[in-house]
Amino acid sequence: MIEGAQLSDDDLRELFALFSSPTEEEVAQIYSVQEPLFFRNEDITEEYSLVQEKGDYARDAWRAVIYFLRRHGYKLTKDGQPVNFNTF
């Protein structure tokens, strides 16, 4: 069993970029070095101001985390059963 997970600065940049890129097109751009949305361009020390409904915030955060975990090889289970990431 792997105990916990350590997040690097690049992991934090990627999570922030995923969270702040709600469309599939924007998600694709965060992994493209040529795009201004490329996740390694994020300054994680900068302050971020959020203006959106709490429900939208929660959905975007959940989507970002699930996408990040799937991309990094983690598997999600609920009550011992695998969860299909493609349903998020």
C-alpha positions in Angstrom: 0.0 0.0 0.0 1.2 3.5 -0.8 1.0 5.8 2.1 -0.3 9.3 1.1 1.0 11.2 -1.8 3.6 14.0 -2.0 2.7 16.9 -4.4 5.5 18.7 -6.1 5.3 22.3 -7.3 4.6 20.9 -10.8 1.7 18.8 -9.4 0.3 21.9 -7.8 0.6 23.9 -11.0 -1.1 21.1 -12.9 -3.9 20.8 -10.4 -4.5 24.6 -10.5 -4.4 24.6 -14.3 -6.9 21.7 -14.5 -9.2 23.4 -11.9 -9.2 26.7 -13.8 -9.7 25.1 -17.3 -13.2 23.8 -17.3 -13.6 22.9 -21.0 -12.0 19.9 -22.8 -10.2 22.3 -25.2 -8.7 24.2 -22.3 -7.6 20.9 -20.6 -5.8 19.9 -23.8 -4.1 23.3 -23.9 -2.6 22.9 -20.4 -0.5 20.0 -21.6 0.8 21.8 -24.7 4.0 23.7 -24.3 3.1 26.1 -27.1 -0.1 27.2 -25.4 -0.4 30.1 -22.9 -2.4 27.9 -20.6 0.5 25.4 -20.3 0.5 24.3 -16.6 4.2 24.9 -16.0 3.6 28.6 -16.7 1.4 28.9 -13.6 2.9 30.9 -10.7 1.6 29.1 -7.7 2.7 31.8 -5.4 0.4 34.3 -7.0 -2.9 35.2 -5.4 -6.0 33.8 -7.1 -9.4 35.4 -6.9 -12.4 33.2 -7.4 -15.8 34.4 -8.7 -18.2 31.6 -9.3 -21.0 29.8 -7.6 -20.0 27.3 -4.9 -21.6 24.4 -6.7 -19.6 25.2 -9.9 -16.5 25.6 -7.8 -17.0 22.1 -6.2 -17.7 20.4 -9.5 -14.6 22.0 -11.1 -12.4 21.0 -8.2 -13.7 17.5 -8.2 -13.2 17.2 -12.0 -9.7 18.5 -11.7 -8.7 16.1 -8.9 -10.2 13.1 -10.7 -8.5 13.9 -14.0 -5.2 14.5 -12.2 -5.4 11.2 -10.3 -6.3 9.3 -13.4 -3.5 10.9 -15.5 -1.0 10.0 -12.8 -2.1 6.3 -12.6 -4.3 6.3 -9.5 -7.4 4.2 -9.3 -10.6 5.2 -7.5 -12.8 2.7 -5.7 -16.0 3.1 -3.8 -17.1 0.4 -1.4 -14.3 -1.8 -2.8 -15.6 -1.5 -6.4 -13.6 0.4 -9.1 -15.1 3.7 -10.3 -15.2 4.5 -14.0 -13.3 7.8 -14.4 -15.0 8.3 -17.8 -18.3 9.1 -16.1 -17.0 12.3 -14.6 
